[in-house]
C-alpha cells in the first residue's frame, strides 16, 4: 500500500491545480506594451512631444512701406581698441562692469530692490511681461540682479565648509538662517 492510497478518497485521482504560465503572460504583456509604443511613435506626428505651445498670428504683408523705405546696410566692426557696445560702462568708457546706473534710495543709504517690473527691460504682451534689452543696453540680468557691495572687494575671502546639513530639516534651516546675507 502506498501513501497515496490512504490520503486520497476512493475512486478519485489526485487533485490537479491549473498552473498559469506567469512568465509567458508577463512577456506577452510587455511585448504588447512595447509594440503599442513603437506604433504610436511611428504613426503620430508630434515633434514637440507635449510641450506647451502658444500660436501667435503674424502678418506676412508689410502695408504702407515701399521698397525705398527698406535699406540693406553692411556692418563692418572695427577691432581697434573697442570692446563693443556690450562691454561699455554707462559713461561711455570701455571696460568691464555694470552698464547701468545703480538706483540709490532717497537717503543714499543703499540700493532699493525693485518690486514692480522695470519698464526699461520689459514689454507687455498678451501673454504677460517679456524681458527685453533696453535701448540704452540695460539687460534684465543687470537690472534685476542683487546689488553687491564693493566696500570689501580687496579683502581676502574665506570659504566655510558646513557639515551636517541635510540630516534634519530644522537643523539645516537654523544653520542657513544664522549665516550673513552675503554668504
Secondary structure, DSSP 8 states (H G I E B T S, - for coil): --HHHHHS-TT----------HHHHHHHHHHHHHHHHHHHHHH---TTTT---------S--TT--GGG----------SS---GGGB-TTS-BSSS-SS---B-TTSSSB----S--TTSEEEETTEEEE---TT---HHHHSS-----TTTTS--------STTS-HHHHHHHHHTS-TT-
